[in-house]
Amino acid sequence: MRVHRKGVMACLLFGLMGLAATVHGADSTTPPPVKLALNAPAFAPEQINVTIYLPPGYAMSDARYPVLYANDGQDMDAVGLRDTLSTLYAQRAIRPVIVVAVDMLKDRASGYGLFDRARRRSVVGGSRIGPIGTRAYDYSAWVVNELVPYIDAHYRTQASAHGRTMLGWSLGALHAFCLGWEYPEVFGQVGAFSPSFWLAADRSDARAVESTRLAQAMVARSGVRKPVRFWFAVGGHEETNDRNHNGTIDAVEDLQDLITGFTLPDGTHQVGLRDLGYTVDMDYATRPERKDDVAYDLFPDGEHNQATWKRMLPVFLGWAYGTEATVQSQ
C-alpha cells in the first residue's frame, strides 16, 4: 500500500469541492453524533463531555469497528473531523472507525500530562503557565478504567489494543503518547500532532531543560520496545525558540530527540525509540508506503494551531486506517 500525503490531500480536496452537493447525500447513513456527560469521581462535581461519531452504515451492520479516542474533543469542528471523515469515506480511502472525542477538563493543564502507571502517580513538569499534569494519573485512569470499558460495552468495537488508537495535539498529544506508552495493552496506536515534548523537570536554564525533558527520560528509562505504533507530526514554524542555537526549533528537536535519542551535556547518549528497537521512518511525507513502527512527518510551513492540525488529520487517518483506495503513484 502506498499512502502518500499528496494522494490523501488530493482525495480530500476533490471531495471538499463538491461538499455542499455530495457529502451530506453520501453521508445519509451516518448516524448523528452522540453526546454524553460522564461521571468521573476523581473530578466531581465536574462531568466529562464526550462525543461519539459513528461510521456510515453502523445501524445497518453487525460489524465491529476500531475506535479512535481523541483528546480535546471541543476542537473537532475546528480541525474538520466530520468533513474529513465524510470525504475520506466517500473516496473509500479509510476503513470505517468509531471516533470518541473527549472534551478537555476545565483545567486542561492538570489532566493533559505525564504519569507513572507503576507508581500510580502523575509526573509533573513546569511551564510558563504553571505546573503541567498534576492530575494526569487520575485522568488517565478514568480513560482506561471507565471510558474505554463504557464504549466497549455500549458500541460494537474491536475491543483490543489492536483496535484502539489514541490521538491528541499539543499537551493533548503529550498525554496521548503517555497513554499509549503506559497502557500498550489498551492502545495499539498513537497519533501525536505537535506534541509538547518540551516538558521538563528543571526549567532553570536551557541546559537544564535539555537534560531533564520528561517524555524523553520516560522512553530512556523503559529499556524495552512496547507493542505500540506511533505517528508523529510537527510544524516547521511552530515557534522560534532554539535552546541550543543549533538552527532547529525546539518543537522539532524535542520530537526528533525522543525518536532517535540525543547526546546529553556529559557526552552520553540518551536512548530514544529507535534505540529500543522500533523501526523508524523519519521522512513519512515522501515514503508513506513504509510500515515502520514510528512515522515522523514534518509539515515545513506548519504552525502550532488548529489550522495545521486540520491538515495533519487526513494524513494521520490514512496512516491509521488506510485502505487500498489510498494507493497513488508518485
N, C-alpha and C positions, 0 to 999 in steps of 0.2 A: 504493500500500500504506500502510495506517495501522496502525503498530505501536505501541500505547500501553502504557505501563508498567502501567496498571491492567488492561488486557486480558491482557497476558502473565502478570501475577501472578495474575489470576483463573484463567487456564488452569492455572497451576502449582498453586494451592491446590485447585482442583477435582480435579486428578489425584491430589494427595497424600492427599485424603480417602479415596480408595479404593486407596491404595498397596499395602497388605498383600494385598488380594484381587485387584488387577488389574495392577499394574505388572509384576510378575515374569512373569505369564502373557503379557502383551503383549510382554515382552522375551525371549520364548523363542528368538528367532532372533538375539539379540545374543551375539556371542562373548565369552567371559570375557576380562578384561584380560590383556594380555601384559606380563610383567615382564622387563626386561633390565638387565644391568650392563655398560655400555660403557666401553671404554678411552678415556682422554684423556691422551695422553703428557705434556702440559704439567702435569698434576696427578698423575702417577704417584707412588706406587702406588694412589692413590685412584681408584676407578671411579665413574662417574656412573650412578645408577639412573634408569631411565626406565620409565614405564608407558604402554602403548598401549591406548586404548579404541576398539574398532571399532564401527561403527554396526550397527543391526539389519539382517539380511539380507546382510551383507558376503560371507559364504562362498557364498551362492547367486547372487551377482551378478558381472557383469564390468564394472560401472560404476567410474569413477574419482571420488574424493571429495576435497573440500577438507580441509585439515589445519589444526587449531588447536594450536599449540605453546604450552604453559603453563609458566611458571616456578613454583617452589615446589610441585612435584608431590606432596610429602608432605602437603600441605594439602587434597587433593582430597576426602577423606572429610568433613573439617570444613566445607568450603564446599558440600557436597552435589552434587558433579558428576554422579555416576551417577543419582541420583534425579531431578535436574533434567533431565538429558538424556532419561531414560525418560519423564518426564511430558510434556515438550515434543514428543518423538517421537509419543507416544500421541495428543496433541492436533493432530498434523500442523502444529505451529507453526514448526518449523525444518527445514531440509534436513539430510540425514544428513551427518555430519562425523567424520573421524578425529581423536581428541584424543591428543596426545603430551605427557604430563605429565612434566616433568624435575625430579627431586628436587634440592634445593639442595645445594651443596657443603658440606663440613664447616665451612668458613669462608665463611659466606653473604655477609658484608660485603665480601669480596675480589672475588667474581665478579659480584655484582649492583651494577653501577655504570655509569659512562660511559666511552666510549673514542673515540679519533680514528682512524678507519679509514685515512685518507690517511697519517697519520704512524705508523701501526702501534703505537700506544701507548695505555695507559689514561689517563684524565683523573681524577685522584684528588681527592676533596674531604674535608674534615674533618668530624668529628661528635663528639658526647659519648662515643661508644664507640670512637673512633679513626678511622683513615683508611678511606674507603669507595671500593671499586673498584680496588684495587691490581692485581687480575688480570682486570679486566673485558675487556681486549682479548683475552687468551688464551682466556678462557671463550667469548666471543662468536665468535671464530674457530673454536672447536670446534663450536659450534652450527651455524654456517653451512657450514663445510667438511667436517664429519664427520657430525653428526647428521642434517641435512636430506638430504644425499645417501643416507645409510643408509635413512632412511624412504622416500624416493622409490624406492630400489632394491628394497625388500622388501614394499612395500604399493602398492595401486592408488591413487595420489594424483593430484591435479591439480598437476602439477609446474611451477608457475609462481608468480610473485608474486601474481597474481590469486587463486590457490587456497590461499595461505598467510596465516595470521593469527598474531600473537604476542600473548600475554596475560600479565599479571602484576599483583601488588598490592604496595603499599609499595615497598621497594627493588627488588622484582621488577618492579614497574611502571616504575620509572625505567629499569631495564635493557631492558624490553620496548620502551619508547619509543625508546631509543637504537638498538636493533637495527633497528627499522623505519626510523629516520632515516638511519642509516649504510648500510643494505642495502635500499634500496627496490626493487631488482631481485629480492630474495629474499622479502620480506614486504610484501604489499599492504595489510594492515590491522593495526591495533594496538588492543588493549584495555588500558587502564591504570586500575586501581582504586586510589584513594588514593595517587597517585604521589609519591615522595619528591623533589619538585622544590625542596626547601629546600636541597639540597646546594650548598655554596658553596666558593670558593677561599679566602676570608678570613672567619673567624668571630670576629674580634676584638671586634666590636660589631654592633649591629643594623644600622647604616648600611652597614657593610662587607658584611654578609650580603646585604642588599638589592641592593647594587651588583655582587656577584660570584657570583650564583647561576649554576651551571654549565650546566644544561639550557637556561635562558633565553638564556644567551650563545651556546650552540651554535646555537639557532634564529636568533638575530640575525646571527651571522657567516655563515650559509649564503647568504642573499641570494636563494635560489630556492625555489620551491614544488616539493616532491617528490611523486611519484605514490603517495601513501600516504593511506589514510583512518584517522582516529583517533576512538576512543570513550573519553572521559574521564569518570570518576565520582569524586566526593568526598563525604565526610560533613560535615554542618554542625557536628557535635560531636566531630570527630577530636582536638581539643586545645583549649587555652585561650590558647595563645601568640598574641600580636598585636604583632609587632615595631614597627610604625609607629603603633600606637594609633589606627587608623582604624576600629575596630569590626568588622573582618573577620579571622577567624583565619588564621594563616599558611598552613595546609594548603590553604584555599580560595583565598587570594590568590596563592600561588605558582603554582597551576594556572591561574587566570584570567590572570595576567601572561604566562605562556608562550603562551596562546592569543591574547590581544588586544594584547599589548605593554604597556609601562608607562613612566612618566617617571622618569628617573634623577635623583639628587640635584642634578646640574648643570643640570637642566631639559630635557635632550634626551630624545627618545623612543627607547626600545629596542624594536626590531622584535619582533613576535610572529607567530604563524602567520597570523593574519588579514591582516597587512601584506604577507605573502608571496604573497597571492592565494588562500589557502584560503577556501572558503565555510564559514561557522561558524554553528552553532545553539547559542546559549547557554541554551536552555530546552528541552532534549530531552524532559524529562518531560511537557511539555504539547504538544510539536509533533514527535513522533517520525516522523510521516509524511514530514517533510522529509528529503532525501537529501544533506545537506551533507557536505563533506569532513571536517569536525570537529564532533563532537557532545559537548556538555558536559551532564552530568547531576548535579545536586546532590540528595543524599539528606539533607534537612534534619536528621533525627534520627540520621543515620549516624555511627558511631564508627570508630576505626581498629582493626578487629578482624575475625575470620573470620565472625562473625555478620552483619556488614554486607556483607562481600564475597559471602556466600551470597545475600543479597538482590539484589545487583548482577548476579550471574551470569545469571539468566534474562533480564534486560533486555538485557544485552550480547549474549547468544546470539541474541535476537530481532533486534537491530541487525545482527549479523554474518551470520546465516543464516536470517533470517525468510522465511516463505512467505506466500501469500495467506490462509492459515488464521489468521494473526495479525490480520487486519483486524477492527477493532472500531469501533463508533461511540462518540463521547464522551458 
